[in-house]
Amino acid sequence: MAKNDARRRMLADAGIAVLAREGSRGLTHRAIDEEANAPIGTASNYFRSREALISGVFERIGERLAPTPEDLAARADRPPSRALFADYLRDIVRRLTTERDVTLALFELRLESARRPELAASLSSWLRSGFDGDVAFNEAAGLPGGRAEIALFHYAVDGLLLDRLTSPIDPDTSTDDVVESLVAGLLPPSP
């Protein structure tokens, strides 16, 4: 396997773009080479199989959607509260909507996993690891809500993103207002 990490990330980014534009059936090594303007065979040199390619795309999605150290530092000194939780949630939704292709690619992979059990296993592991990380972060930060509430937020945010990135049912309502309503409805008021 080739070791140029910058090129590997570029190829994974090209895979994300292909997934977002063409869906999972369009995700081929050749399509990635073309998207990345790389010589034919480059993607297969970095990702020997479709499973390795999908794994590389998962890894890159996680990198691109992760909060920056600046995002975390901006909130680190604030006392834990429902308002701080809402601020973190707004930031998550902002990252997911700003990185539209990444989020669409993730939805494509989730749909494909419903048809391919071998993909479902790796996707489930990746998603559960991210969820466990979210729960651990919330607990370590002393934020309100436990595992059940974090799961409810995942369900709600996934639906919100699917709505906002496709055909919104209520495009005139701001996404921030929706997030505020979710927090108000799912978390008890601060004492």
C-alpha positions in Angstrom: 0.0 0.0 0.0 1.3 3.5 -0.8 2.3 5.7 2.1 1.7 9.3 0.9 -0.8 10.4 3.5 -1.6 13.7 1.7 -2.4 11.8 -1.5 -4.4 9.2 0.4 -6.5 12.0 1.9 -7.0 13.6 -1.5 -8.2 10.3 -2.9 -10.6 9.8 0.0 -11.9 13.3 -0.5 -12.4 12.5 -4.2 -14.4 9.4 -3.0 -16.5 11.6 -0.8 -17.3 13.9 -3.8 -18.2 10.9 -6.0 -20.5 9.4 -3.3 -22.2 12.7 -2.7 -22.8 13.3 -6.4 -23.3 9.8 -7.8 -24.2 7.6 -4.9 -22.5 4.4 -3.8 -22.9 2.7 -7.1 -20.7 5.4 -8.7 -17.9 4.8 -6.2 -15.2 3.0 -8.1 -11.5 3.3 -8.2 -11.6 4.7 -11.7 -14.2 7.3 -10.7 -12.0 8.4 -7.8 -8.9 8.6 -10.1 -10.9 10.8 -12.5 -12.3 13.0 -9.7 -8.9 13.5 -8.3 -7.2 14.0 -11.7 -4.9 11.2 -10.8 -3.4 8.6 -13.1 -5.6 5.6 -13.6 -4.7 3.0 -11.0 -3.7 5.5 -8.3 -6.8 4.8 -6.1 -6.4 1.1 -6.3 -2.7 1.5 -5.3 -3.9 3.2 -2.1 -7.1 1.2 -1.5 -6.6 -2.3 -2.8 -10.3 -3.3 -2.5 -13.7 -1.7 -2.3 -13.8 -2.5 1.4 -10.4 -0.7 1.9 -11.7 2.2 -0.1 -14.9 2.5 2.0 -12.8 2.2 5.1 -10.6 5.0 3.9 -13.7 7.1 3.1 -15.1 6.5 6.7 -11.8 7.6 8.2 -11.7 10.7 6.1 -15.3 11.6 6.9 -14.5 11.4 10.6 -11.5 13.7 10.1 -13.5 16.2 8.1 -16.4 16.3 10.6 -14.4 16.4 13.8 -14.4 19.7 15.7 -11.3 21.8 15.4 -9.3 22.5 18.6 -10.4 26.1 18.2 -14.1 25.0 18.2 -13.5 23.1 21.4 -11.4 25.8 23.0 -14.0 28.5 22.4 -16.4 26.6 24.7 -14.0 25.0 27.1 -14.1 27.7 29.8 -17.9 28.0 29.9 -19.7 26.3 32.8 -21.7 23.2 31.8 -25.4 24.1 31.1 -28.2 23.4 28.7 -27.2 26.6 26.8 -23.6 25.3 26.4 -25.0 21.9 25.2 -27.1 23.8 22.6 -24.1 25.7 21.5 -22.1 22.4 20.9 -25.1 21.0 19.1 -25.4 24.0 16.8 -21.7 23.6 16.0 -22.2 20.0 15.1 -25.1 20.9 12.8 -23.0 23.7 11.3 -20.1 21.4 10.5 -22.5 18.8 9.0 -24.3 21.3 6.8 -21.1 23.2 5.8 -19.5 19.9 4.8 -22.5 19.0 2.7 -20.7 16.5 0.4 -19.3 14.7 3.5 -22.7 14.4 5.1 -24.3 13.3 1.9 -21.6 10.7 1.4 -22.2 9.4 4.9 -25.9 9.1 4.2 -25.1 7.2 1.0 -22.9 4.8 2.9 -25.6 4.3 5.5 -28.1 3.4 2.8 -25.6 1.1 1.1 -25.0 -0.7 4.4 -28.7 -1.6 4.4 -28.0 -3.6 1.3 -24.6 -5.0 2.0 -24.1 -6.8 5.4 -20.3 -6.6 5.1 -20.5 -2.9 5.0 -23.1 -2.7 7.7 -20.7 -4.3 10.2 -17.9 -1.8 9.6 -20.3 1.1 9.5 -22.1 0.1 12.7 -18.7 -0.2 14.4 -17.7 3.3 13.2 -21.0 4.9 14.1 -21.1 3.3 17.6 -17.5 4.4 18.3 -18.5 7.9 17.4 -21.6 7.7 19.5 -19.6 6.4 22.5 -17.1 9.3 22.0 -20.0 11.8 22.0 -21.4 10.3 25.3 -17.9 10.3 26.9 -17.3 13.9 25.8 -20.7 15.0 27.2 -20.0 13.3 30.5 -16.5 14.6 30.8 -17.7 18.1 30.1 -20.4 17.8 32.7 -23.1 18.7 30.2 -26.7 17.7 30.8 -28.2 14.6 29.3 -26.9 11.0 29.3 -26.6 8.2 26.8 -30.3 8.1 26.1 -30.6 11.8 25.4 -27.4 11.8 23.2 -29.0 9.0 21.2 -32.2 11.0 20.8 -30.1 14.0 19.6 -28.4 11.7 17.0 -31.7 10.6 15.7 -33.1 14.1 15.6 -30.0 15.6 14.0 -29.8 12.9 11.3 -33.4 13.7 10.4 -32.8 17.4 10.4 -29.7 17.1 8.2 -31.5 14.8 5.7 -34.3 17.4 5.6 -32.0 20.4 5.2 -29.7 18.8 2.6 -32.5 17.5 0.4 -35.9 19.0 0.2 -36.7 20.9 3.4 -40.3 20.6 4.7 -40.1 24.0 6.4 -37.2 26.0 4.8 -38.3 29.2 6.4 -37.5 28.0 9.9 -33.8 28.6 10.8 -31.8 25.6 11.6 -30.6 27.2 14.8 -34.2 27.6 15.9 -34.8 23.9 15.2 -31.7 23.0 17.3 -33.0 25.3 20.2 -36.3 23.5 20.1 -34.7 20.1 20.2 -32.6 21.0 23.2 -35.6 22.6 25.0 -37.7 19.5 24.2 -35.1 16.8 25.0 -33.3 18.2 28.0 -34.7 19.3 31.4 -34.4 23.0 32.2 -31.2 23.9 34.1 -31.7 24.2 37.8 
